[in-house]
């Protein structure tokens, strides 16, 4: 019903009321009853009275119950961004501090006669007679992780002589504030090899649900440089569901 039609209807009611406005027996008692009864008076059941189930009553599940709650997905998940260092821009996913800013840790540069394990880039740490450099990445380990393993390949070339470890490189799992959680590997000039070789470390604690950093460091002693190369990394979480 439009507002115009509503006015017409009220006018008709007013006309009828005038027609029966006489006194005595000429007055229709039904009209007086309708006019005397308040428009908003309850008729039978109140409008707001509950009918059957209350409007706000829970239906099956509470209104605030989670819908499409994320399901646990069992399996193996690789957690590192850009684990082979080949994404653009150069160094994506990693924070790095180089001994010399002109020579970033993640690079396509290689010594003569040597190439990355997965082209075009690799991590090249050290290589100078003195100094320290590092690279790291922050990761969140999934809840339900029962095993955490780091794998990759490494190559160590050195100008040092003998078996004394003068120059070193370490791989550590650290907290977000830098505190050591567990060491994954340590290499030195004494562990030099002729080409890329695989390494692996399963951590003693899976660190399920924690946010941590995977950090690489190298330190040169001041004479005869050692180069530490890394490539084709993976930090793999084995996730089990309750």
GIHU-V877780 format. One record per residue. N is the residue number from 1. RES is the residue in three letters. PHI is phi in radians with two decimals (none if undefined). Layout:
N|RES|PHI / N|RES|PHI
This chain:
1|UNK|none / 2|UNK|-1.48 / 3|UNK|-1.09 / 4|UNK|-1.07 / 5|UNK|-1.11 / 6|UNK|-1.10 / 7|UNK|-1.15 / 8|UNK|-1.07 / 9|UNK|-1.13 / 10|UNK|-1.13 / 11|UNK|-1.11 / 12|UNK|-1.12 / 13|UNK|-1.10 / 14|UNK|-1.08 / 15|UNK|-1.12 / 16|UNK|-1.13 / 17|UNK|-1.11 / 18|UNK|-1.15 / 19|UNK|-1.08 / 20|UNK|-1.88 / 21|UNK|-1.46 / 22|UNK|-1.19 / 23|UNK|-1.97 / 24|UNK|1.25 / 25|UNK|-1.29 / 26|UNK|-1.30 / 27|UNK|-1.50 / 28|UNK|-1.30 / 29|UNK|-1.09 / 30|UNK|-1.17 / 31|UNK|-1.10 / 32|UNK|-1.08 / 33|UNK|-1.15 / 34|UNK|-1.18 / 35|UNK|-1.26 / 36|UNK|-1.33 / 37|UNK|-1.47 / 38|UNK|-1.05 / 39|UNK|-1.05 / 40|UNK|-1.53 / 41|UNK|-1.11 / 42|UNK|-1.14 / 43|UNK|-2.01 / 44|UNK|1.25 / 45|UNK|-1.56 / 46|UNK|-0.97 / 47|UNK|-1.03 / 48|UNK|-1.53 / 49|UNK|-1.19 / 50|UNK|-1.12 / 51|UNK|-1.98 / 52|UNK|1.24 / 53|UNK|-1.59 / 54|UNK|-0.98 / 55|UNK|-1.00 / 56|UNK|-1.55 / 57|UNK|-1.20 / 58|UNK|-1.13 / 59|UNK|-1.92 / 60|UNK|1.09 / 61|UNK|-1.97 / 62|UNK|-1.00 / 63|UNK|-1.01 / 64|UNK|-1.50 / 65|UNK|-1.13 / 66|UNK|-1.08 / 67|UNK|-1.90 / 68|UNK|1.00 / 69|UNK|-1.00 / 70|UNK|-1.06 / 71|UNK|-1.49 / 72|UNK|-1.26 / 73|UNK|-1.95 / 74|UNK|-1.27 / 75|UNK|2.36 / 76|UNK|-1.99 / 77|UNK|-2.20 / 78|UNK|-1.55 / 79|UNK|-1.70 / 80|UNK|-1.39 / 81|UNK|-1.55 / 82|UNK|0.98 / 83|UNK|-1.21 / 84|UNK|-1.79 / 85|UNK|1.19 / 86|UNK|-1.80 / 87|UNK|-1.36 / 88|UNK|-1.81 / 89|UNK|-1.22 / 90|UNK|-0.96 / 91|UNK|1.55 / 92|UNK|-0.86 / 93|UNK|1.53 / 94|UNK|-2.04 / 95|UNK|-1.81 / 96|UNK|-2.41 / 97|UNK|-2.21 / 98|UNK|-1.67 / 99|UNK|-1.05 / 100|UNK|-2.18 / 101|UNK|-0.98 / 102|UNK|-1.28 / 103|UNK|-2.23 / 104|UNK|-1.09 / 105|UNK|-1.09 / 106|UNK|-1.54 / 107|UNK|-2.69 / 108|UNK|-1.64 / 109|UNK|-1.20 / 110|UNK|-2.53 / 111|UNK|-1.14 / 112|UNK|-1.05 / 113|UNK|1.44 / 114|UNK|-2.26 / 115|UNK|-2.36 / 116|UNK|-1.06 / 117|UNK|-1.19 / 118|UNK|-2.20 / 119|UNK|-1.25 / 120|UNK|-1.74 / 121|UNK|-2.03 / 122|UNK|-2.72 / 123|UNK|-1.72 / 124|UNK|-2.08 / 125|UNK|-1.90 / 126|UNK|1.28 / 127|UNK|1.54 / 128|UNK|-1.94 / 129|UNK|-1.30 / 130|UNK|-2.55 / 131|UNK|2.26 / 132|UNK|-2.39 / 133|UNK|-2.47 / 134|UNK|-2.76 / 135|UNK|-2.62 / 136|UNK|-2.70 / 137|UNK|-2.50 / 138|UNK|-1.57 / 139|UNK|-2.35 / 140|UNK|-1.90 / 141|UNK|-1.48 / 142|UNK|-1.06 / 143|UNK|-1.10 / 144|UNK|1.58 / 145|UNK|-1.20 / 146|UNK|-1.91 / 147|UNK|-2.67 / 148|UNK|-2.26 / 149|UNK|-2.30 / 150|UNK|-1.83 / 151|UNK|-2.29 / 152|UNK|3.03 / 153|UNK|-2.21 / 154|UNK|-2.50 / 155|UNK|-2.40 / 156|UNK|-2.16 / 157|UNK|-2.08 / 158|UNK|-2.48 / 159|UNK|-1.76 / 160|UNK|-1.21 / 161|UNK|-2.06 / 162|UNK|1.52 / 163|UNK|-1.88 / 164|UNK|-1.40 / 165|UNK|-1.38 / 166|UNK|-1.55 / 167|UNK|-1.91 / 168|UNK|-2.31 / 169|UNK|-2.44 / 170|UNK|-2.12 / 171|UNK|-2.13 / 172|UNK|-2.29 / 173|UNK|-1.69 / 174|UNK|-2.21 / 175|UNK|-1.29 / 176|UNK|-1.15 / 177|UNK|-1.61 / 178|UNK|1.76 / 179|UNK|-1.24 / 180|UNK|-1.17 / 181|UNK|-1.75 / 182|UNK|-2.91 / 183|UNK|-1.52 / 184|UNK|-1.67 / 185|UNK|-2.90 / 186|UNK|-2.48 / 187|UNK|-2.14 / 188|UNK|-2.62 / 189|UNK|-1.03 / 190|UNK|-1.31 / 191|UNK|-1.91 / 192|UNK|-1.10 / 193|UNK|-2.40 / 194|UNK|-1.69 / 195|UNK|-2.90 / 196|UNK|-1.02 / 197|UNK|-2.35 / 198|UNK|-1.32 / 199|UNK|-2.39 / 200|UNK|-2.66 / 201|UNK|-2.54 / 202|UNK|-1.71 / 203|UNK|-1.23 / 204|UNK|-1.20 / 205|UNK|-2.18 / 206|UNK|-1.31 / 207|UNK|1.02 / 208|UNK|-0.99 / 209|UNK|1.38 / 210|UNK|-1.61 / 211|UNK|-1.78 / 212|UNK|-2.37 / 213|UNK|-2.16 / 214|UNK|-1.72 / 215|UNK|-2.19 / 216|UNK|-2.00 / 217|UNK|-2.33 / 218|UNK|-2.45 / 219|UNK|-2.33 / 220|UNK|-1.82 / 221|UNK|-1.47 / 222|UNK|2.15 / 223|UNK|-2.66 / 224|UNK|0.95 / 225|UNK|-1.33 / 226|UNK|-2.26 / 227|UNK|-1.85 / 228|UNK|-2.02 / 229|UNK|-1.92 / 230|UNK|-2.33 / 231|UNK|-2.82 / 232|UNK|0.89 / 233|UNK|-1.43 / 234|UNK|-2.75 / 235|UNK|-1.99 / 236|UNK|-1.89 / 237|UNK|-1.82 / 238|UNK|-1.67 / 239|UNK|-1.89 / 240|UNK|-2.05 / 241|UNK|-1.70 / 242|UNK|-1.05
